[in-house]
């Protein structure tokens, strides 16, 4: 007895088609695309694009809305002063100080090597311009390093906390001096 055919008769033509694909693994990729076809056709008929699940679905976090900014400082004293100021001004929720990094770079035609402290600053991405401007205004270097990378994923409660701590600044729309 052909069990696939018998089950197909009991469940209808769709089951026969599905069972045929399961019995022929080479056709499985085709089957998976065919299963998505009704959804795609439905979205085309409604005029809206098919929805794609977001990487952080369910967490409420918008990927890239928090950034980690990096600033190098000549010593721990300067790094602590800047870190405290950006947290007090709510330009950042948190600053980690990473001591004793070695930086090798070209400056004014000469290769330099210095011991520095790295600041890792967590803030809302919308605050990066104000954070950069503030760091430039208080930093002792002629050209302060301020680079920021958007956070695509992370611990949702932590990312929510970053938003919450810095909300009053981002909501005001103005950069603090």
Protein Blocks (a to p, Z undefined) as FASTA:
>chain_A
ZZklmmmmmnojklmmmmmmmmmmmlmmmmmmmmmmmmmmmmmmnopacddddfkgoklp
aghiaccdddddfbfklmmmmmmmmmmnopafbdcddehiacdddeehiacddddddddd
dddfklmmmmmmmmmmmpmbfbacddddddfbdcfklmmmmmmmmmmmmmnopacZZ
